[in-house]
Amino acid sequence: MSNSGAEVDKSGRRTMSRMVLTGLVIFAIAVAGVFAVFQFTDNERARELKRWQLRLGVVADSRLADIQDWIKAQFKELTDVAENESVQLYVTILGENGDTGEQAEATYLRNLVTVVAERAGFRPEVAVAAVRANVEQTGTAGVAILDKTGAMIVGSPAMPGLVGRLAAFVQGAEKGKRAVSDIFIGTSGVPAVAFLVPVFGVQEDQTAEAQIGAILGVKEVTNELYPLLRQPGSIDETAEALLVRHSGAVIEYLSPLADGTPPLKLRLAADTPMLAASFALRSPGGFGRMVDHSDTEVLVTARAVPQVPWALLYKIDVAEALAESETRLKQLVIAFLLIIVVVLIGMAALWYYGTSRRATEAANRFEQLAKRFENQRDFMHLVTDTQPNAIVIYDAQGTYRWFNKVAVELSGLDRDSLRGKPVASVIGPVQGKRLVGWLRDCLEKFEPMSHTHTVSHQSMNATGMEEERVYSSDLIPLPASDDEPAGVLVVSQDITESVQERMRRERIMRQLVSTLVSVVDRRDPFSANHSVRVGMVSRAIASEMELDPELGEAAEIAGNLMNLGKIAVPEQVLTKAEALSEAEISLIRDSILASADLVSDIEFDGPIAETIRQLQENFDGSGMPGGLAGEEILLTARVVSVANAFVAMVSARAYRPGMDFDRAIRILLDESGKAFDRKAVSALVNYLENRGGREAWKSFGTMATPTR
């Protein structure tokens, strides 16, 4: 009996140990599941913040562009007056005579500025009578012509006198340069901005010494500048764009606030913790989660306004921006936790039923468990149907085995009709064949894969036209089970808007590059188009070498920007019509390194700055700045180096004609393995001989005509 008792006791201990071990395993699974759920929610919150960063950035860039356009428009109105030859002549005459009196010239100028002020909006709401120069004025806005000492010659009827901040602005402006003032409160209590454009003598150089006067415009900004802060078509209730500036240890709000606070009436300490306005001035271009002037938590992004000490901040209340995503995440967390609970209950039930001594009872319990798992499947449908992405399980032949609501809607069928349907009959034979190939490849390698592809859908509008949508699909192989063969889980996300936004950014980047190149071309007219040609030849060489498109684009952009550093080279060196001295050549070479420094902080997709920095490295290691040779030099730098040398030789200059292509090729081939990469040179030669390069680039030998 004692032995039997001991065996029972031992068996009981083993049973208890197994129960404890099983309980620990279940607990560990529960902890891991809960951790994964909350990790998922953290990642989703980060993605939502990134989405808002992009959205707010687009609006901020749009408002900044409108403000810059407005400033440019004011300068254009005044510049048109300053460049009027009659104005230049009369200002010279009146400036020498001193007293304008009732001279015909003064009358002409007074009538001109009156017309300009009326047409361009440099006027107050209430008209005032015209006054002559040297008479104190009490107007609030207008256009005036000043002599070279800053004294007013004539002004429009409502032009304020040159006193106080307006006088300080005129006297503090740099000679020979345009200027725009900070926002100030005019005599009428309305915010205003002043613009100053220099007037030069007839046919005189536009230098500080040649300035004979200036055109001064004062404009009230309430009806023109502030409305530009409103984003057209915005449906966000709490979204708001504001202009702010530093004023000593405080921050001033320059624009009216949504709560009715007038402009320039709100001032807050710059060291206010987490203040959105302080963040905007401290980190233009940044994005953060801050608090606004009313202590409301907001998402904010900022942009610096060129030419003026303002920052544009665009904000939206966190409560509005993240309300929808937080609700969705809470629902997902609850759903996932319920799934974990159900799975744990199922595991516990399986263990309990598996150890039951009564087979009949176990069978009944397994039947109940099967029903529960069927409910779980339905519950999984309920959970996945709330997801924005299409989720489908296919077999190796591309047959629909399982799918969520989004996949059903995209197919145009109902759920019962879609089950067991071949994918080719749903999305078409061409796209279906492509997808089946991916499925088989995924199962054959049995590893996750990703593909970006386009799919044609029937448009939701009344025309019924097909539209192309771009998707990113992740394929995850699923092993075979007792009941089901191997399959592939496919999660497809519609990234059409993201792709379109990327294409827009690329267009903006190319426009920026083109603008920077034009800056250099205006300073170096005799070598205009050199950078563009280097970029064009670099792209051709990269294509001939079958480089990745990203590297080809990086080479082209680097070629376009390599001469940006010439903005620091004296103009007399750039336009010199004879051979350059060694010191001048060294200055030109150093400008390439300056180009790399200028673009080093721009976030290009490729190694643009490093490519430019290594352009003067030689393949044999003898180049500058030195230390690199052979394959150590970036491939893009080797490509652009060959393109730059070729363009420099075959392009005509003010002091020499362009070299013929054959001679340039011979020089490049002779220097292959020394200064240049032989593969890049060979690619250039092949493009010239077999891809129509000679015909396409024959204009390189034509002398560039100076644009000024």
SULPECOR-V770454 format. One record per helix or strand. SS is the DSSP state (A for helix, B for strand). FROM is the first residue (numbers start at 0). TO is the last residue. If there is no record, write none. Layout:
SS,FROM,TO / SS,FROM,TO
//
This chain:
A,1,81 / A,84,96 / A,103,119 / B,131,131 / B,137,137 / B,141,146 / B,151,154 / B,159,159 / A,163,171 / B,178,179 / B,183,184 / B,190,199 / B,210,219 / A,225,228 / B,239,246 / B,249,252 / B,266,268 / B,274,274 / A,275,281 / B,286,290 / B,296,304 / B,309,316 / A,317,320 / A,322,353 / A,358,383 / B,389,394 / B,398,402 / A,404,410 / A,414,417 / B,421,421 / A,423,426 / A,428,444 / B,448,457 / B,465,477 / B,486,493 / A,495,522 / A,524,526 / A,529,543 / A,548,560 / A,563,567 / A,570,573 / A,581,598 / A,607,612 / A,629,631 / A,634,649 / B,652,652 / B,655,655 / A,660,669 / B,671,671 / B,675,675 / A,677,689 / A,692,695 / A,697,700
//
